[in-house]
Amino acid sequence: MTANSAQLAVMAVASDDMDLVHASKNGDVAAFEQLVKRYDRKLLRIAQSVTHNREDSQDAVQEAFLKAYQNLAAFREDSQFSTWLIRITVNQSLMKVRKQRTVREVSLDEDFRADEDILPMEIADWAPNPEQLYRASELRDILIKTLEELSPILRTVFVLRDIEGLSIDQTTEVLNVSHTAVKARLRRARLQLRERLNKYFSKSARAESSLYKRLIQAVPHSHGLLADQSNAT
């Protein structure tokens, strides 16, 4: 699929979403049910990635859909409905994380001091090819476990950008932070993830292991290795 055709497909889905939103605003419950069916799996992946708890992620998604339905009139339609829905889901998921970690408040506005303490590093294209997806189950298990070690904020921006493929603009809107903050947090998440992956391999193994090279050079974009994450627990 070319870039133009992909963009047209996204625009078509967004347009269809708005038709369903308009119908839902006019009281068509079946139209909203269509939106639920369209996005429930995606939202569950995101919630699961943030909370790492099946029950919490399911509750977060249910609450997100309920809030979205109750507040449809407040949706200004100046952004994609899916982005608005993801924002609600992320907020609900982080609320679950706060309850999990009552000793440490988690905030979407946590200050990471954009460019401080971050070593410049070229980050490779993270899109997998068929060879990189070889032994995907093992790669996925290692990556999921490593993601659990990141802070919820870093984990969230990584999931939105590198797993779900949201644009910088969409991620900025979801997290309600600046472009600079999104880019800085994503860079920090990638670097921390790379560092944490080292513990799964000895120094000599890192030099020789194609598995290690796949992990640090091709952490997946889109759903590659984490497509089944919601079923992994």
C-alpha angles and dihedrals in degrees: 000000000000123000091252094050091046090052091049090051091052091048091050092052091047090051091049089048090055092051089054091045091052091049090048091051087054091056101267102145092181090060091056090047087058089055090050091053091047096054109021096096093046092049092047090054090051094045092047091050091052100041102027086209121107097208094046092047092050091048091047092053093047090049091047093054091046092050091046092052093046092049102040090118089060093055102106095198092227089119137035114288090228091058091051090048093049090051091055091047093050091050092050091046093051089050087058090050090052089055090048091052106036091162093063123043114219116211132186086217095056108144115239094172093239105238104012121113092007117123113218110251135163109241113211124232103279098205112118126227124203093269092052090051091058110122087012094165093061092044091049094050092051093045094048092050090048093048089056088065094060120090114262091251095053091041091052096052091045092051093047095048107029102027105032095029099230115167123247089255093051093046090049090053094046094050096034093227135117127278088248092055093049093050093045094049092046091050091049092048092052093048094047090047091052092049093049092050088063092074091066091062135047117233092259092045091052089055094049107027117101087193091060091046090052091051097050097036102038110031097165130267115208117001101325105124100005100049091109097040093113088060096043098086 
